[in-house]
Amino acid sequence: MKKVSEYTALFKNIGSEWKWLLKVMSRYRLEIAGYTVMGVVGIAMGLGASVASKFLIDAVVGKNSQTIIPAAALVIGLAVFQLVVNALSSFVSSRVGTRVNNEIRAEIYEAMANADWENINKYHSGDLINRLEGDVNSVSGNVISFLPGLFTKLMQFFGCLAIVLYYDATLALLALMSAPVLFFSSRFMTKMMRKYNLETREMNGKILSFSEESVQNLQTIKAFGLTKDYSEKFRALLTNYRNMRLSHDKFTILTTLCLSFIGLVVAYSCYGWGVYRLWSGAITFGTMTLFLQLSGSLTSSFSGLVSMVPGVISVATAAGRIKEITELKKENTKDEKIAEEMLIKAREKGVSVIAENLTYSYADSEKAVLNKISFSALPGETIAFVGPSGEGKTTILRLILGLVNKTEGELKLKIEDSDAISVSPATRRFCSYVPQENAVFTGTIAENMRIVKPDATDEEIKSALKIADALDFVEALPLGIETAVGERGVNFSEGQVQRLSIARAVLCNAPLLVMDEATSALDSDTEERVLDNLMQSNGNQTRIITTHRPSMLNYCHRIYELQEDGTVKLRERE
């Protein structure tokens, strides 16, 4: 009973995954229909050529000169036409397949980008990349080819079967001897193939995640003398992958051997029956040749249909992993239009951030990280959140940025005494953000700046760099703002990267500036210059910061200290 329920669940999952895949396929129904027609025409030409070759051989054996030339012309004509159709279908498949791959990849990337931050954050970046590349390639490769392949194999099978039945029903039965074995073994094969496909894709994700993470942190690995350890860990992952693939290949080889043996028995049975019929004078040489061709085609087409099972399992597994991402909860952007209208006013008048009894708990934790906290930050003010690491400072900023959703209470943006809107992903456009971690991108300094303002002029970029006390070191570079930053800012020091991040936030010029330990890599003199410039650059801007550095607190109008119980206490000024 347990096995029955396992198989039921297995086929239910595969059915759900294929339902999603068929929905994707429906968007390309015209291309699929055209590709199917070409495949069917190609098969029809092949079957026609087989029948025509029978008459050609009979004409040659019977020395019937009147039918030799027409039969030969028909065989050659059908064969050439089949080649042209096959070449055309391959061209269409390649052309459309590339477009489908790009469109699906773009949609999955968009789904990842728009997914709720808490949900998408549960996946490792390497696993997401594996889904975006490997799984999408598997799906896109089957969107166009699977249904046409199924129809053409079915047509080949039933076409061969009809012709063989017309000439000799016994031969048709012999050619189908493998059908019962293949049918009854299909459930076990499906379960094993599903298992191996899922394990392989998950292991590929682990290898990609490990390699991506270790390459990004290569400097740290070298600094701690861990090169050998990480090389051994990577080899261990590859060994596990190798063992998994060997197990998979062993199963595939044994399965193929069994199916090939069955096919061999069937083929020789058909061959023996054809020889017997020819020896007894029941058939001609042409019919014998036709039997040999069609019995092989009949067996191969049935085996081809069965061999599609691994493809069905593989693409279903890939589709399931993509479907899982597309069905993640999306960010709530229903207030986008209101936020756009309010942003115009906020740029002129400034914006207040008001929290009342704000509570936040992680989904997998009963303890509240933030427990009924209240605070406010008005236009032109700078407020700070301080406290030990892990007490919720970064969580407050994530709430303000709309990355996570409050559990209870209110968190809203307000313009003067009228307009107010609850903080959500839609209000993110109110914020300029300077993260704690390295957040520069591959490209030039100018390209990094224009991420937040694509139409920024060189002068605007230089003005922002000046406020961040970065213009001097940038202009000292041979290429100035056109200097390549390098992956993760490899060409610059941490302090320089931090100033570039601050300059980018300045260029964004949003009404609300959010800074998470934004000056941690700066020396005291540089920090002072940067902060002085920031305070003078936009008098209407509201600034919210987290910091461990007492020097930054001198610029704050209010300081909120986080407590161990998740509450906050307004610190008295000394």
C-alpha atoms as one frame of an Amber mdcrd trajectory, in Angstrom:
protein
   0.000   0.000   0.000   2.861   2.329   0.826   4.448   1.709  -2.580   1.131
   2.488  -4.293   0.877   5.812  -2.446   4.499   6.624  -3.338   3.843   5.981
  -7.004   0.599   7.991  -6.812   2.432  10.951  -5.267   5.247  10.605  -7.816
   2.947  10.655 -10.835   0.857  13.425  -9.256   3.976  15.592  -8.963   5.061
  14.804 -12.510   1.523  15.593 -13.703   1.571  18.954 -11.919   4.958  19.801
 -13.390   3.840  18.868 -16.901   0.660  20.903 -16.466   2.874  23.941 -15.852
   5.097  22.994 -18.795   2.114  22.593 -21.152   0.983  26.064 -20.114   4.390
  27.372 -21.211   4.161  25.359 -24.439   0.762  26.870 -25.252   2.439  30.242
 -25.801   4.348  28.725 -28.733   1.531  26.647 -30.189   1.944  27.989 -33.735
   5.658  27.159 -33.798   4.992  23.726 -32.269   2.220  23.069 -34.805   4.508
  24.033 -37.699   7.356  21.913 -36.364   4.945  18.990 -35.875   3.646  19.256
 -39.444   7.194  19.186 -40.818   8.013  16.153 -38.654   4.877  14.314 -39.787
   5.635  15.107 -43.439   9.188  13.832 -42.965   7.934  10.542 -41.475   5.349
  10.167 -44.253   8.088  10.626 -46.840  10.226   8.005 -45.082   7.405   5.458
 -45.003   6.590   6.234 -48.618  10.221   5.697 -49.590  10.211   2.291 -47.831
   7.120   1.145 -49.750   8.500   2.560 -53.013  11.767   0.660 -52.475   9.750
  -2.589 -52.292   8.366  -1.997 -55.765  11.805  -0.972 -57.035  13.427  -4.192
 -55.774  10.573  -6.319 -57.136  10.950  -4.560 -60.495  14.702  -5.202 -60.516
  14.308  -8.869 -59.529  11.506  -9.334 -62.078  13.493  -7.383 -64.687  10.476
  -5.165 -65.298  12.188  -2.271 -67.109   8.975  -0.252 -67.426   8.593   0.259
 -63.642  12.279   0.446 -62.621  12.823   4.089 -63.594   9.532   5.449 -62.109
  10.088   3.476 -58.893  13.708   4.642 -58.616  12.665   8.249 -59.281   9.976
   7.986 -56.577  12.420   6.525 -54.029  15.035   9.188 -54.744  12.476  12.010
 -54.825  10.916  11.022 -51.485  14.345  10.589 -49.866  15.540  14.014 -51.063
  12.299  15.679 -49.998  12.632  14.039 -46.568  16.183  15.417 -46.239  14.986
  18.936 -47.111  12.099  18.757 -44.621  14.396  17.426 -41.873  16.925  20.213
 -42.516  14.176  22.837 -42.462  12.714  21.473 -39.217  16.180  21.508 -37.616
  16.589  25.162 -38.627  13.180  26.075 -37.208  13.908  24.155 -34.000  17.221
  25.956 -33.518  15.797  29.383 -34.283  12.707  29.066 -32.126  14.532  27.153
 -29.368  16.943  30.043 -28.823  14.069  32.515 -28.535  12.181  30.273 -26.129
  15.318  29.822 -23.999  15.847  33.580 -23.758  12.208  34.315 -22.964  11.919
  31.656 -20.260  15.256  32.684 -18.751  14.134  36.317 -18.656  10.847  35.353
 -16.996  12.558  33.231 -14.344  15.061  36.001 -13.618  12.171  38.428 -13.243
  10.383  35.969 -10.945  13.504  35.749  -8.754  13.888  39.532  -8.694  10.235
  40.132  -7.793   9.902  37.318  -5.257   9.338  38.176  -1.623  12.798  38.744
  -0.121  12.319  36.396   2.837  11.288  33.532   0.551  13.926  33.960  -2.150
  16.602  34.462   0.505  16.151  30.810   1.574  17.847  29.674  -1.660  21.584
  29.809  -2.177  22.643  32.001  -5.094  24.431  29.030  -6.710  21.222  26.987
  -6.643  19.272  29.873  -8.180  21.858  30.227 -10.961  21.674  26.469 -11.582
  17.893  26.745 -11.974  18.240  29.824 -14.172  20.751  28.139 -16.480  20.659
  24.317 -16.319  16.950  23.841 -15.611  15.862  26.513 -18.080  18.055  24.936
 -20.796  16.429  21.569 -20.153  12.918  23.018 -20.304  13.461  25.274 -23.319
  15.061  22.403 -25.231  11.862  20.383 -24.845   9.224  23.105 -25.249   9.453
  23.018 -29.046  10.685  19.480 -29.656   8.782  17.287 -27.195   5.225  17.308
 -28.588   6.354  17.192 -32.244   8.733  14.355 -31.317   5.895  12.495 -29.626
   3.552  12.926 -32.610   6.159  11.928 -35.181   7.171   8.815 -33.228   3.503
   7.872 -32.831   2.935   8.372 -36.542   6.032   6.339 -37.381   4.909   3.577
 -35.035   1.308   3.373 -36.272   2.348   3.913 -39.896   4.834   1.043 -39.744
   2.313  -1.090 -37.855  -0.407  -0.466 -40.456   1.873  -1.338 -43.377   3.248
  -4.478 -41.690  -0.266  -5.595 -40.673  -1.373  -5.117 -44.272   1.335  -7.466
 -45.517   1.785  -9.855 -42.544  -0.015  -9.707 -39.161   2.321 -12.298 -37.600
   5.337 -10.105 -38.291   3.599  -7.149 -36.581   3.021  -9.247 -33.444   6.653
 -10.368 -33.432   7.833  -6.768 -33.766   5.754  -5.785 -30.715   6.987  -8.588
 -28.423   8.938  -6.076 -26.333   5.862  -3.947 -25.574   4.634  -5.822 -22.458
   8.105  -5.857 -20.871   8.597  -2.152 -21.516   5.128  -1.295 -20.247   5.366
  -3.195 -16.954   8.873  -1.940 -16.220   7.944   1.692 -16.862   6.836   2.488
 -13.282  10.088   1.303 -11.738  12.120   3.066 -14.431  10.166   6.295 -13.876
  10.790   6.247 -10.129  14.522   5.589 -10.496  14.994   8.167 -13.248  13.126
  10.776 -11.218  15.329  10.045  -8.211  18.580  10.256 -10.173  17.539  13.418
 -12.020  16.620  15.237  -8.824  19.781  14.133  -7.000  21.992  15.142  -9.934
  20.456  18.594 -10.235  20.696  19.200  -6.488  24.331  18.093  -6.434  25.077
  20.367  -9.408  23.556  23.206  -7.395  25.769  22.403  -4.393  28.909  22.323
  -6.536  27.998  25.605  -8.205  27.179  27.221  -4.842  30.453  26.063  -3.277
  32.581  27.151  -6.228  30.851  30.534  -6.517  31.145  31.277  -2.803  34.761
  30.122  -2.485  35.905  32.065  -5.563  34.252  35.213  -4.213  36.046  34.738
  -0.896  39.366  33.570  -2.329  41.275  36.342  -0.566  39.956  35.228   2.836
  40.662  31.573   2.039  44.246  32.417   1.118  44.682  34.702   4.143  43.727
  31.898   6.533  45.845  29.349   4.673  42.749  27.307   3.778  43.546  26.736
   0.095  44.298  23.044   0.563  41.225  22.511   2.765  38.897  24.090   0.234
  40.496  22.190  -2.639  39.872  18.947  -0.731  36.268  19.959  -0.007  35.704
  20.691  -3.678  37.258  17.355  -4.658  34.974  15.631  -2.117  31.930  17.255
  -3.740  33.130  16.166  -7.170  33.722  12.632  -5.853  30.165  12.509  -4.504
  28.914  13.744  -7.857  31.029  11.135  -9.662  29.695   8.319  -7.461  26.158
   9.538  -8.049  26.685   9.668 -11.799  28.296   6.218 -11.811  25.272   4.839
  -9.981  23.018   6.581 -12.478  25.091   5.377 -15.443  25.126   1.820 -14.062
  21.334   1.828 -13.906  21.115   3.346 -17.402  23.602   0.855 -18.881  21.839
  -2.167 -17.330  18.454  -0.867 -18.460  19.767  -0.204 -21.977  21.405  -3.654
 -22.071  18.135  -5.353 -21.141  16.134  -3.318 -23.658  18.765  -3.894 -26.359
  18.715  -7.642 -25.707  14.930  -7.668 -26.007  15.221  -5.601 -29.200  17.801
  -8.057 -30.565  15.505 -11.014 -29.903  12.636  -9.199 -31.586  14.764  -8.166
 -34.579  16.071 -11.679 -35.201  12.601 -13.146 -34.737  11.297 -10.779 -37.410
  14.270 -11.548 -39.619  13.774 -15.309 -39.208  10.067 -15.059 -39.954  10.771
 -12.977 -43.063  13.381 -15.497 -44.289  10.901 -18.324 -43.716   8.181 -16.502
 -45.654  10.592 -15.725 -48.474  11.840 -19.361 -48.586   8.277 -20.655 -48.714
   7.508 -18.322 -51.601   4.831 -16.403 -49.702   6.559 -13.037 -50.219   8.852
 -11.401 -52.752  12.377 -10.029 -52.223  10.925  -6.515 -52.219   8.446  -7.423
 -49.489  11.269  -9.058 -47.508  13.293  -5.831 -47.744  10.224  -3.862 -46.708
   9.728  -6.191 -43.718  13.320  -5.738 -42.607  13.026  -1.964 -42.837   9.640
  -1.682 -41.192  10.176  -4.272 -38.459  13.279  -2.348 -37.433  11.382   0.944
 -37.659   8.444  -0.496 -35.731  10.680  -1.756 -32.931  12.787   1.399 -32.877
   9.752   3.713 -32.920   8.191   1.852 -29.977  11.530   1.875 -28.162  11.766
   5.571 -29.057   8.420   6.221 -27.417   9.566   4.355 -24.322  12.928   6.125
 -24.388  11.068   9.433 -24.167  10.267   8.528 -20.557  13.699   9.664 -19.284
  13.182  12.922 -21.161   9.733  13.313 -19.661  11.159  12.729 -16.168  14.154
  14.994 -16.718  12.190  17.918 -18.100   9.498  17.447 -15.432  12.156  17.632
 -12.715  13.603  20.800 -14.265  10.134  22.284 -14.733   9.296  21.522 -11.100
  12.381  23.375  -9.889  11.531  26.377 -12.077   7.845  26.203 -11.107   8.892
  26.312  -7.455  10.547  29.706  -8.048   7.706  31.116 -10.155   5.207  30.228
  -7.427   7.102  31.997  -4.649   5.118  34.745  -2.996   5.596  38.002  -4.890
   6.395  41.342  -3.311   3.402  43.541  -2.620   3.551  46.452  -5.068  -0.146
  47.424  -5.077   0.654  50.951  -3.811   3.091  51.754  -6.636   0.925  54.439
  -8.230   0.262  56.176  -4.890   3.966  55.974  -4.039   4.936  57.584  -7.366
   2.574  60.490  -6.740   3.793  60.943  -3.167   7.442  60.798  -4.208   7.073
  63.999  -6.241   5.895  65.842  -3.113   8.475  64.112  -0.900  11.368  65.353
  -3.046  10.207  68.904  -2.402   8.954  68.743   1.179  10.802  65.757   2.631
   9.368  62.632   4.227   8.893  61.456   7.810   9.353  57.843   8.908   7.016
  56.890  11.751   6.910  53.544  13.581   4.270  52.728  16.201   4.357  49.493
  18.200   6.336  47.885  15.384   6.929  44.152  15.874   8.836  41.709  13.721
   9.481  37.979  14.119  11.194  35.619  11.702   8.885  32.965  10.280  10.820
  30.113  11.927  11.229  31.832  15.322   8.813  32.423  18.177  10.918  35.199
  19.705  10.306  38.715  18.398  13.432  40.377  16.997  11.697  43.746  17.401
   9.079  44.054  20.112   6.559  46.936  19.875   9.124  49.600  19.080   8.211
  53.201  18.246  10.388  55.885  16.694  10.221  58.792  14.284  12.565  60.542
  11.861  11.534  63.896  10.363  12.779  65.754   7.262  16.251  67.155   7.880
  16.821  64.860  10.870  19.356  62.100  11.364  18.524  59.270  13.756  20.672
  56.300  14.718  20.036  52.795  15.963  22.759  51.356  18.150  23.270  48.170
  20.121  25.108  44.864  20.063  25.309  42.868  16.850  22.331  40.621  16.247
  19.860  42.754  18.230  17.843  43.915  15.198  19.489  47.058  13.800  19.747
  45.700  10.253  16.228  44.276  10.559  14.871  47.787  11.156  16.533  48.966
   7.957  15.152  45.977   6.045  11.678  46.895   7.249  12.150  50.501   6.117
  13.389  49.266   2.727  10.365  46.988   2.377  12.496  43.851   2.194  10.680
  42.174   5.083   7.119  42.668   6.288   6.161  43.733   9.793   4.419  41.215
  12.021   2.405  43.810  13.942   2.155  47.552  14.408   2.604  50.435  11.974
   5.499  51.640   9.853   4.637  54.457   7.495   6.015  57.337   5.469   4.327
  60.692   5.907   4.538  64.009   4.080   3.793  66.996   6.343   0.388  66.625
   7.996  -1.524  64.970   5.184  -0.294  62.180   2.946   0.833  58.887   4.536
   1.553  55.461   3.121   2.496  52.170   4.776   6.030  51.042   4.056   6.147
  48.278   1.437   8.229  47.296  -1.604   6.362  50.055  -3.477   7.870  52.734
  -1.198  11.441  51.608  -1.809  11.861  54.386  -4.365  11.820  56.869  -1.454
  15.165  55.482  -0.267  18.834  55.872  -1.044  20.716  52.965   0.494  24.298
  52.415   1.569  24.704  48.761   2.621  27.176  47.412   5.137  28.647  44.869
   2.722  30.493  45.446  -0.534  27.850  46.396  -3.111  29.643  47.580  -6.240
  29.209  45.869  -9.570  31.493  44.855 -12.413  31.883  47.802 -14.772  33.272
  51.321 -14.611  32.815  53.817 -11.781  30.463  55.809 -14.012  28.394  52.716
 -14.793  28.120  51.929 -11.078  26.891  55.456 -10.411  24.373  55.449 -13.250
  22.711  52.308 -11.895  20.548  54.622  -9.757  20.315  57.468 -12.304  20.857
  56.298 -15.900  20.740  59.830 -17.332  23.261  61.308 -14.873  25.854  63.582
 -16.478  29.563  63.290 -15.763  29.340  66.502 -13.742  26.533  65.113 -11.582
  28.589  61.975 -10.945  31.635  64.033  -9.981  29.520  66.190  -7.671  28.260
  63.056  -5.868  31.812  61.692  -5.647  32.949  64.981  -4.125  30.291  64.795
  -1.389  31.469  61.242  -0.619  35.091  62.495  -0.461  35.912  60.184  -3.392
  36.535  62.640  -6.214  40.224  63.156  -5.462  41.201  59.482  -5.642  38.959
  58.897  -8.666  40.412  61.804 -10.651  43.922  60.580  -9.811  43.161  57.385
 -11.749  44.321  57.314 -15.402  40.760  56.845 -16.700  38.929  58.777 -13.990
  35.248  57.821 -13.716  35.719  55.411 -16.643  38.057  53.260 -14.523  36.928
  49.638 -14.191  35.812  48.745 -10.667  36.430  45.011 -11.120  34.410  42.160
  -9.633  33.338  43.023  -6.070  35.514  46.160  -6.222  38.755  44.184  -6.427
  40.641  47.194  -7.823  39.930  49.372  -4.785  40.334  49.323  -1.018  37.332
  48.742   1.261  37.306  52.403   2.232  37.275  53.493  -1.414  34.491  51.038
  -2.241  32.488  52.348   0.706  32.854  55.929  -0.517  31.743  54.887  -4.015
  28.630  53.320  -2.452  27.937  56.546  -0.538  28.406  58.589  -3.730  25.901
  56.360  -5.539  23.339  56.960  -2.778  23.994  60.723  -2.987  23.445  60.661
  -6.767  20.133  58.853  -6.240  19.036  61.899  -4.197  16.047  60.197  -2.583
  14.154  61.892   0.278  15.252  59.154   2.708  18.880  58.038   3.174  19.394
  54.635   4.830  22.952  53.794   5.924  23.988  50.477   7.466  27.429  50.818
   9.111  28.253  52.923   6.046  31.514  54.415   7.356  32.945  51.344   9.085
  35.936  51.172   6.676  36.765  54.893   6.791  39.367  56.557   8.981  38.094
  59.221  11.394  39.167  62.227   9.300  37.581  60.876   6.104  34.449  59.905
   8.011  34.126  63.423   9.385  34.463  65.018   5.942  31.937  62.597   4.421
  29.386  63.155   7.193  29.789  66.940   7.105  29.197  66.891   3.353  26.158
  64.608   3.674  24.508  66.826   6.296  24.945  69.906   4.115  24.096  68.354
   0.749  20.333  67.946   1.173  18.770  69.822   4.067  15.353  68.206   3.537
  16.637  64.630   3.514  15.728  62.242   6.328  18.659  60.052   7.389  18.468
  56.764   9.297  21.705  55.009  10.219  23.035  52.053  12.180  26.513  52.285
  13.608  28.975  51.062  16.197  31.107  54.212  15.893  30.536  56.892  18.547
  31.825  59.602  16.186  28.768  59.202  13.924  26.394  59.777  16.825  27.474
  63.426  17.073  25.530  64.073  13.870  22.303  62.470  15.135  19.231  64.248
  16.459  18.077  61.127  18.302  19.720  57.828  19.218  17.658  54.686  19.750
  19.297  51.872  21.665  18.099  48.329  21.029  17.574  46.115  24.071  17.919
  42.341  24.437  14.131  41.934  24.681  13.633  43.551  21.255  12.488  46.927
  22.557  14.213  50.264  21.995  15.126  52.997  24.439  15.762  56.609  23.531
  19.274  57.377  24.717  19.754  60.580  26.634  22.199  63.053  25.101  25.333
  63.543  27.176
